Structure formats: structure tokens, C-alpha cells
């Protein structure tokens, strides 16, 4: 590669201009000739048998073209195959796009209808008569597992749908050698990322050729592709993914149900059908993160060294088995956090309840794992009379130990964790801050400082699951694959075809910067083909706007494709210029031979030759200037597939960040004000600092908002009380603090540019940082923070408890 | 039952028949074809559908199309001049004041409304002015910075 001109610095945003002018193209912006509008029939009950669905009146209503009831869903589609998200399920439970005989959460789809206008569709929906036999709702995990509890799935014989455990090292030995056992019970609530654009889909079916085309704002094309094939038995499927108005995991999994339903309506009506979810539907049925309860024990020496960690997790997975274990299995990804503990035992319990199913959400179980570590570190410090910062320093993996293999088999590629923490303390002026806190406490102010640290894994390895479910007969696939194509056009400009869709992470800008540097051209000369189109794009299992995959697989693929194209460009130019390839340099889209200023040729002239002038091509040269590269991570061994001891690389790159939160608690109201929030982070070699900072700010803001109160609340009947963004408690500009971010990159030795992940980012440690800071603020009252969210009400209760 | 309305949108006059129950946001998107006005909640919480109605910032999901009769609207499509970005739009691009782009039209118009009344706002004033526009991606940092940058440009 030429010396980098574009990698490592900001660039003009490729996506920005279309969005600031209202020219972004989102699914709802597309209109097809004859298009119908769909609405979904949903259960008003948390738990009910579906006795009868009578849609005759709706079918006869004006403008109605198609109605789908559970009977038709069963007749016209097949259940989804239990994917790896359902791993651990003891008995197969068929799951269709709608409930069939029983509704298990408020908002669960029961049917769907398509009419000429949205208004007509909504009017007709009222005419469908559903006879329900309501059953008692199961809304909390403790009640759910009592022997007398009503069962969600009779087939399972219990609401405890899965239980399993893993152990690494000698956990009994660690607890025997300990000076002290520190115990705590912790809890994280249900929340989501509430993307501003709700779920959206258009389906169009050509009955003559049996080709189904869907335009959908899904994050992972493969999920949609597989779902449609499995459910509808079709082979010719085209998935088009236009601009996505935010994803965060919310648009990966459950969205498949709606794509199948809308496709059934399109097939039935022989018309294109559009479905746009509304906000309350999104809140009740588009998926929540999992409420997790943890019972944690740490075996520690007097100096704070952690010898072992044990935890039991209870996951409230809601009313579906299709994502039974994802919040537990993801614990393997950051199981050790930044610490060098050798002995770990983890035990998971997945409990089904009459709530919205859980789905992936920015980090899935990883914020929970970081919460376990960082809460227990504070508890260890308090019980041993040590400083919380000191306890962390004592246990950090040292930079000299990199690459570091964790007890579960993860290989941390690079990182200076003590350096991150040290710099964060310096920058926040920790000692001075503690002084100020002492002074202000005397005056009655409740000021708190929370210091935490966390890793942020990136990359993908589904075979991780085999460590947790040794009974798995079939591998869910190991590692990841994603492709990219780059094409030099006849006019010398370049077009990129990326394998994954973009939810706002500036994929077009970042990949253009990388390709520009490799090919010696300005990023302005490179455009990306949008929308994502499965008929055109090279893509693989890691073509996923999820799992922190972009930095590894998309960048790897674009890097590979651009490198291949560069070789072709040089081969052709060398022939035309009668020079050796090693004498050639490329700058500004011009290939120049050493020694003579006139021995040069532009990309445009090369394009003309490659696409139209056979005589000027070297012998054996494949005409055209286009290259495709599929990337897999070349350093996936050892433990790409779990060893007999369950050692496995759960992910492949490890970013990290030290977070400091400074908060003030209002004594009378329990309201928490974040006075400062600082992150010193290592996201490896940064390709575009503005893009990476955007990911850091956004993910931190979300984690802080989650910690301070945003979340879903159900009543005892299983009715969701937080159907709007206001009730849910989403933070606006007024509640969101300024985030200060500094980079201390430790480039990954394993990736093409030293890059690491940045998407899930600060959403992983930030809930723990806020919990730590609020507990510190309330220290004069002697109360402990064990649960999120720390809404004003919850904090006020803690204050009252402290007074009492 | 349809009613006739006459609305000036981005400088062009439209005469249309609308159903009384049609919301202004859907009128703009579906009847006029200006899809830059986004819909995120339909109950006035998110601000994605913000437009300028007679120069004032409104949430178009909280108005019926008939309420715009004989009035003037500016949508996000009306800010750029012949493909040349308005300084506020340019600042949002330069400072990465957006990620997914869904809240962006509303944010840009909210910033436009603020800077029209207060050309040199403090951070607090910017945050207050944007408090009715939710963004789930950015944590608002680069949006606020873009508005500061835009204020400099507009004042120049």
C-alpha cells in the first residue's frame, strides 16, 4: 500500500449529504405499482388460548385483498428451523410467523391483513373476531419456575426451558485458597435500543417465476434469506436492504416473522405489500434485551487478587424459545473482562415468561458480564478496605502478556489495560476529584465517582455455542465469512459492492478510505452500490450489521478486493507502459513508471483497455478490472472449534475502554445528574476518528440512559406499561451528558490494518460505570446498588432505605 | 368527504384533495412525495417529522393536512439551493452530526429554527432547542457540535 493518506483521519462523509437533504432511501420511501398496505393482528392478552379466529367480515370489507389467520399460516408456511439462538432447547417447539394455538405475550402476532390503504386495513382489522381463552400470566422468573405456575409451553413441562453450566480451571481449589469470599446478587432490567425507524418491509411475489423480492430494514440478510426459504419453501429470493434507520440488534431476528407474514400477504394478493410497524407495536413486540439476575461469588486474597469467580444467571427470555440462551452464551465473549483470573464457573437458567421475546441488543449479554465484574470489584474493594481502583489494577492483564489467552480460550490480541485506566484517572484528575468529593460531602452534597473498565470483543464464531451445548450434533458454523467486490469503471472511478448493509455506521465512507489508500485514488472517486442487494453483493455469514463484525470482515474483504484489483491494475499498466510492476506507483488514479515522467497511464485509460481493447492486454490477462475477495479471519486457531475442555475463541479482536462517571444525586428526588463522563479507549488502529467517536458517544449515551431509567415495565397481568418513548424513558439532549473520549490505540496484530471493533462499544461498560458512581454518591447513606435501572424512583427508595 | 387544500411547499404551490383524517406528515410523504419527512412515532414524541409551518417548527404528525391549508411549509428538501447544501446541512455533514440519518431531517430543521431566532446559541440553548428531537444513534454529541459549527457559518 502507498503511505496512508486517508486511513487514520477523518474524511468527508459519503452518507451525510443524502441524509441532510432528505434523500436517504428507507424502506417506507419505496412505492410499488398496485402496492397494498398491511397491518398485523396482535394478541391483547399476555397468555391466552386462541379458540377461534373468524376473519369472514374482514375478508369482505372494502379494499381488502388478503387476510392471514393462524390456520392459514399453518397451512401455507412451515415453522422456522430452530436456529442457533434456540440452542439448548431440549424438545423441538415449532415456531411459526404467528401464534397458532396460544398467545404468549401482549402484541404477539396472530394474523395479518392487506388492503388498498393503511386506513382501510386498520378499519378491516377491527372486523376480525378472535375468541380467546385467557390464561394466568407468568411475569416473573421466580413465580414462573414454581411447580404450580401455568406453563407457557406444555411440551417443556416447565418454564425453566434450559439450564446448563461450564467451568474453567480449578474453581473449588480457588475458593479453598481464598482469604475471603465476596458475594452479591445483581440484576439488570429489560430495555432496548428503540431505533427511530420502526421495522419495515415490502414484499413482492412474481407467481409465474416464483421469485420473491423483499425490501426490508433487516441488519442481517442471511436471517431473512433463511427464514423465507424455511418458512415458504421458496428458492428464488432476493433481499434488498435500503438505508436502515438504526439497528443495534433490534432488526436481526424477530423481524423475520413479519417478513414471512408480509410475503404471505403478497403471495395471496398477487400484489406488492408494504408493512410499516408503528411505535407501540415496536415497543410491545419487536424484541427486548433480557432481564438478567446474577448470583455472584468471588474468591479473593487479602490484597484483592481474584482467584476465582462463580456466577449463576437467571434470564427472563419472554414468550418464545427462539432466542433462549443468547444472553448467557454471550457471557463467554467477555467472560474474563480485563482480568487475569484463572478459575471461572458459570451457570445459566433460561426462564420463559409472558413478555416480549428477547433479542440481540448492542452487546447482548456482554453489558451483563461487565456489570458482574465491575460491581463485584467495587464490592471486593469495600469488603477488603481497599480502593476500588487499586483492586482493578491488581487484577488487570498486563500489556507484556499480550496476546493473552483467557481461561475460556479467548485470545486477547493486544491492549494496555493498566495504561487505559491510568490515563483515565489522570485525565479526570482522580485524586483532586476525591478531595472535592470529601469537601462537598461535608456540605451534604451526594457526589459519586465510578471507575470501571471493560473489553469490547469483535468478530464472530458461532461454534462457540458447542462449548455450552456439547450435545449439539451439527456445528452452527465456525468463524465468519464476508465478501466485497470492487470494480474499476470505464471512466476510471470505482464502485464498491459491500457484503453487509449499513445502519448508520458510515460503512460507505470508511471502506472508501481503505480502498482509496490501497488503490491510490481519492475517496471522492469511489462510490458504494446501495441498497444492499443479495442478487448483486458478495456476502457470507458475517455479512451482518451485528456482532461487531464490520471492522473485521467488511474491512478485511474490501482490503483484500482492493489489493487484488491493485495487482490487476499494475499488471495491465506494466504491459501498456512497457515497465516492470515493481517500478510502478499509483497516485490520484494515475499509474506512473519510475524514471520517465511521460510513462504514465490513468485509471480511465486502463478502464477503456480492460473493457474494450483486447490487443493492448497482456497474454493471459483476464479482461475487465474487477476483483472480489472473501475474507475469513486468518488467526482463528487455536480453539476455533471448542476443545474437549470447552476452550473456544468466542470472538477474535478485543477493544477496551476505561470509563469514569462523575454523578450527583438529588437527595430529595433521587434524580441522578451525570456531571462528567470520560472514556479512554482502545479501538485499535482507527480508520476514521469521527466515525469511531460517533460509535463511542452513541453507545455510551445508550448505556447511561439504560442505567438511569429507560426500560420496559410490565404489570402483574403481563400488560406492557411503556408503550411510548416517553413512558419508556428515552433520554433526550437534556438528559444525555457530554461524553469525553480519548484514544489510546493498541493496534491488533491480527487484522489487516490493526483495526478493532467499535460498534457495541461503550454500551458494555457504561451501565456498570453509572451503578458504581451512584453507589459511591450514596456511600454516606450506607446503601448498595445491586439493580438497574437507577431511575429517580429507584434511587429515592435507596435514599429512604439509607435514612431508615 | 375529501377536502380541497392549497399549500405552498418549498416555494411551490400544491392544490390537492385530502381525506380529513390524513396527517400532514403522510400528506407530505405520500401525496406530495417528499419522503425526507420521516415518521418515528406518530404521536409527537420523536421529532423526525418536524417541518417549518409558516416559519415555525412543528411536528407534522400532530397536524392534519387540512390544517396546512393556505399556509406555507418548508421541508428538509427545501433547504438546499440548487444542490448546494445550506450551511446547517453542510455543518451536519462535516461534523458527522448524523449516523443512520432517520432523525436528521427533523434535527436539521430544528437547528434551522433555533439559529433563525438565536444566531449564537450556547450549548445549553442548543440542547433545549433540540430536546423535542430524539436520536438513538449519536448520543447527540456530534449533532450539538454541528449546530455550533453551523452557527459560526451562518454568522459569517
Contacts between the chains, C-beta under 8 A, distances in Angstrom:
chain1	res1	chain2	res2	distance
A	10	B	96	7.8
A	12	B	93	7.0
A	12	B	94	7.5
A	13	B	93	5.4
A	13	B	94	7.9
A	13	B	96	6.1
A	15	B	98	7.7
A	15	B	101	6.6
A	16	B	92	6.6
A	16	B	93	3.6
A	16	B	96	7.3
A	16	B	98	6.3
A	17	B	85	6.9
A	17	B	89	7.9
A	17	B	93	5.8
A	18	B	101	7.4
A	19	B	98	5.3
A	19	B	101	3.1
A	19	B	104	4.6
A	19	B	105	7.8
A	20	B	76	7.6
A	20	B	85	6.6
A	20	B	89	4.0
A	20	B	90	8.0
A	20	B	92	4.9
A	20	B	93	5.8
A	20	B	98	6.9
A	20	B	104	5.9
A	20	B	105	7.8
A	20	B	108	5.7
A	21	B	36	7.0
A	21	B	76	6.6
A	21	B	77	6.7
A	21	B	79	7.3
A	21	B	80	5.2
A	21	B	85	7.1
A	21	B	89	6.5
A	22	B	34	7.0
A	22	B	35	7.0
A	22	B	36	1.7
A	22	B	37	7.2
A	22	B	75	6.7
A	22	B	76	3.6
A	22	B	77	4.8
A	22	B	105	4.9
A	23	B	36	6.8
A	23	B	77	7.9
A	24	B	36	7.6
A	24	B	101	4.4
A	24	B	102	7.5
A	24	B	104	7.5
A	26	B	35	7.7
A	26	B	38	7.2
A	26	B	102	6.9
A	28	B	29	7.8
A	28	B	35	7.5
A	28	B	39	7.3
A	29	B	29	7.9
A	29	B	35	4.0
A	119	B	19	7.5
A	119	B	21	7.0
A	193	B	136	6.2
A	194	B	136	5.9
A	195	B	100	7.4
A	195	B	102	7.7
A	195	B	136	5.6
A	196	B	38	7.6
A	196	B	40	4.5
A	196	B	46	6.1
A	196	B	48	5.9
A	196	B	100	7.3
A	196	B	102	4.5
A	196	B	103	5.3
A	196	B	134	6.5
A	196	B	135	7.1
A	196	B	136	5.2
A	196	B	137	8.0
A	197	B	38	7.2
A	197	B	40	6.7
A	197	B	100	7.2
A	197	B	102	4.6
A	198	B	40	7.3
A	243	B	100	7.3
A	243	B	101	6.2
A	244	B	100	6.3
A	245	B	38	7.2
A	245	B	40	7.7
A	245	B	100	5.0
A	245	B	101	7.1
A	245	B	102	3.2
A	246	B	99	7.6
A	246	B	100	4.5
A	246	B	102	6.2
A	246	B	136	5.0
A	246	B	137	5.6
A	247	B	100	7.9
A	248	B	136	7.3
A	276	B	39	7.9
A	278	B	42	6.4
A	279	B	40	7.0
A	279	B	41	4.3
A	279	B	42	6.6
A	279	B	43	7.1
A	279	B	45	7.7
A	279	B	46	7.9
A	503	B	99	8.0
A	503	B	100	5.7
A	504	B	98	7.7
A	504	B	99	3.4
A	504	B	100	3.0
A	504	B	101	6.7
A	504	B	137	5.1
A	505	B	99	6.8
A	506	B	96	7.6
A	506	B	99	7.4
A	690	B	95	7.7
A	690	B	96	4.3
A	690	B	142	7.3
A	691	B	96	6.9
A	693	B	96	7.8
A	693	B	141	7.7
A	693	B	142	7.4
A	694	B	96	5.4
A	694	B	99	5.8
A	694	B	137	7.6
A	694	B	138	6.0
A	694	B	141	7.9
A	694	B	142	5.8
A	697	B	138	6.2
A	697	B	139	3.8
A	697	B	140	7.9
A	697	B	141	4.2
A	697	B	142	6.8
A	698	B	99	6.6
A	698	B	136	7.8
A	698	B	137	4.9
A	698	B	138	5.0
A	698	B	139	4.5
A	699	B	139	7.7
A	700	B	139	6.1
A	701	B	138	7.6
A	701	B	139	2.9
A	701	B	140	6.9
A	701	B	141	7.8
A	702	B	136	7.5
A	702	B	139	7.4
A	724	B	41	7.2
A	724	B	43	6.4
A	724	B	45	6.1
A	725	B	41	6.1
A	725	B	45	4.7
A	725	B	46	6.2
A	725	B	134	6.4
A	726	B	45	5.5
A	730	B	134	5.9
A	730	B	136	7.6
A	732	B	130	7.8
A	732	B	131	4.7
A	732	B	132	7.6
A	732	B	133	7.9
A	732	B	134	6.2
A	733	B	126	7.7
A	733	B	127	4.0
A	733	B	128	7.6
A	733	B	130	4.7
A	733	B	131	5.2
A	733	B	133	7.9
A	733	B	140	4.8
A	733	B	143	7.9
A	733	B	144	7.0
A	734	B	127	5.8
A	734	B	128	7.0
A	734	B	131	5.0
A	736	B	139	5.8
A	736	B	140	5.2
A	738	B	123	8.0
A	738	B	141	6.6
A	739	B	139	6.0
A	739	B	141	5.9
